[in-house]
Amino acid sequence: MWRLIVLVAIVGAAFCAACGDSPKEQKAQVLPTTELSITQGSQSKTITVEVAGTEAQRETGLMWRQSLGEDDGMLFVFARDSSGGFWMKNTYVPLDIAYISEAGEVLGIVQGEPLDTTTLNPPGPYRYALEMRQGWFAGHGLGKGATVKFLKKLPQAT
């Protein structure tokens, strides 16, 4: 009987390791980057961020990362306007998510808490979403109504 229990435990552990639900099992995505400028009134900030333009890249986003640099972030690019929200499943860093129109206007910013699966809904349809460390936008005097300009050509979203 004990042999059966040990065998089941070993098989179960191997299955759990294979399912990739642990950050140790995840490989960091290697994503293209782009440079963008965000301006509001007299405040302006230029940053280089990773770009998630495919469905797989957008699904993974910043999951599994244990830290994020001061000006590091990720731009989610969609082929057409989207209205779906984001969540923080398997995301360990508190984030601000700026929902951005096709024209580059910040429509709204929501805050996400680590590992929370509550849907963070946008204020309306958006073409881009920019994730930065929580407090980044406020810390730079940027918020709803700011203008985002892409300084390099973005990869085409798929």
URJO-V211101 format. One record per backbone hydrogen bond with DSSP energy under -1.0 kcal/mol. NH is the residue of the N-H (numbers start at 0). CO is the residue of the C=O. E is the energy in kcal/mol with one decimal. If there is no record, write none. Layout:
# URJO-V211101
NH;CO;E  NH;CO;E
This chain:
# URJO-V211101
4;0;-2.1  5;1;-2.6  6;2;-2.6  7;3;-2.6  8;4;-2.3  9;5;-2.4  10;6;-2.6  11;7;-2.7  12;8;-2.4  13;9;-2.4  14;10;-2.4  15;11;-2.5  16;12;-2.2  17;13;-1.9  18;14;-1.4  24;21;-1.5  33;48;-2.4  35;46;-2.8  36;148;-2.7  37;44;-2.9  38;146;-2.6  39;42;-2.8  42;39;-2.3  44;37;-2.2  46;35;-2.6  48;33;-2.6  49;72;-2.2  50;31;-2.8  51;74;-2.9  57;53;-2.7  58;54;-2.5  59;55;-1.7  60;56;-2.9  62;59;-2.5  63;89;-3.6  64;61;-1.4  71;68;-1.4  73;130;-1.9  74;49;-3.3  75;128;-3.5  76;51;-2.4  77;126;-1.9  81;125;-3.4  85;119;-1.5  87;115;-2.3  90;87;-2.3  94;111;-1.8  95;131;-2.9  96;109;-3.0  97;129;-2.8  98;107;-2.6  99;127;-3.1  100;104;-2.6  103;100;-1.6  105;145;-2.8  106;98;-3.0  107;98;-1.0  109;96;-2.3  111;94;-3.3  114;87;-1.1  114;90;-2.0  115;112;-1.8  119;85;-3.8  120;118;-1.0  125;81;-2.6  126;99;-2.5  127;99;-2.3  128;75;-1.7  129;97;-2.5  130;73;-3.0  131;95;-2.2  133;93;-2.4  135;132;-2.3  138;134;-2.4  139;136;-1.0  140;137;-1.6  141;136;-2.8  144;105;-3.0  145;142;-2.3  146;38;-3.2  147;103;-3.4  148;36;-2.9  150;34;-2.4  157;52;-2.8
